[in-house]
Amino acid sequence: MHNSCFTKCCLLVLVSWLFIGCAAPRLNTASGNPEISIPDVTKKQVLDLIIAVKLQKGMQIKNVNDYGVVFTKKVDQSFLASFLYGSHYDSTPEGRLHYNVVEQNGYVKVYSRIEIVTNPDSAFESVSDITGNMGEQMQKELEGLKQAFEH
């Protein structure tokens, strides 16, 4: 869950996807997207751990409620991200990580997705969901979260 590595991997996968044009593989989960089920925990415990880890990595909370949290971080160390997602209005795109949590039958289900945002927090904001291209890495991150509760 290293943030600089995460940013570099995001960009590498994104570039590969753009130039090769391949469809992202569907994950072996119920939704086909990054998700996990953690037994014997509460939503608050899960959200608290996600928040602690992401704040330590330098991300900022954009929004938080009982069902999830959204983090943001400027993608300012990547020429490629600026080239692909920057604009004349704002050359620095923003990465947004979404985590949604739901309690169900003794488990907390965690779903995640990632977006790249052009012109963040403006009237010209444009959101590109890149979850499909980052799915495997995001799934590994969620599995690490689950393991943290098992130990």
Phi, psi and omega in degrees: 000039179277129188291315180294321176295319179301313181297315180296318179295320177304312184290320179298313179296318180298314180296316178301316180296317182293320184275328181272325178078020181278148175283142179289141179291146177280134179287157179273062176233169182302321182267347186082001180242170179299124178197153175216164172238128180244121181279153170058038174226168176254162176302319182298317179299317181293312180298319179300318180291316178302313182297315180300315182295314184290324177294323176296333180273003177089010178276159179246145177280125175268321183202141175216141174209187183295343184247004178167180181214145176239130178248152176230155173201132176295138177262072189260359181252021183228114176299319183297316179297318178297320180295314184282323188240356176281169178217175176294328180290316181209111185280352183252108177286170182236139172266139177232127176251127179250133173233123176245138182233139181220132175274133183209115172050049177083005179236157166249120176270134178240127177243144178222157174208162182227143180227152168249131186242123173270139181053054184301143176057035177230173176291345182255017182301136177227126186251131176241116178281119180246021181304317182303323181278340181250006188305314182296317178294319179294322178297318178299320178298316179295322177297323176295323176298315179299317179298327179299326178279336180282341182259000000 
